[in-house]
Amino acid sequence: MDALIQRKYFIGKSIPGVWSSVYEYKPQSSEIRATHGQIFAAICLKGPKEFSLPTAGNMLLDRFHEVYFENKHDKTLIAMEKALLESGKYLQKILENDTAADIGIDLNLISMVINKDILYVSSLGKGKLYAYRDGDLTDISEALRDPTGEGLVREASLVAKKGDVYLLGTPELDQE
């Protein structure tokens, strides 16, 4: 399925106090690709206008990437879960010495890994994933389950089929 993946990005209008981005990484190493697959993510931060949301967001994506790809022991969903949780902790650390901590930052980070014909999804917050298959559009993010019962991360896996289209985005994807 590696060669069949096509990507398209749709970027909305910029809004003060809101920052979002998409992320994709396909490891060059076939060994790493065999264990970690190709990863996609959508992130959205909402917070005070004077807080540097783009800087924090990019730092969170870097941390997410590091934790996921450096995890050599866990299976895909567990590695994704740990990377999301670590990203949330990292945001807390960023806010320790900032007045934005008084107001708070809303973080939504959803990630999707495609490895062979399996699609893995993990979400921290309210990110969205839709699947268009056989003429039907399904909100996959509504079917994600909380593996720990703590209400932090939701996840799932499914078999991808040729011709599937996946729409990964911020919570605002519903409005688009």
Secondary structure, 3 states (H helix, E strand, C coil): CHHHCCCCCCCCCCECCEEEEEEEECCCCHHHHHHHCEEEEEEEEECCCCCCHHHHHHHHHHHHHHHHHHCCCCCHHHHHHHHHHHHHHHHHHHHCCCCHHHHCCEEEEEEEEEECCEEEEEEECCCEEEEEECCEEEEHHHHCECCCCCCCEEEEEEECCCCCEEEEECHHHHCC
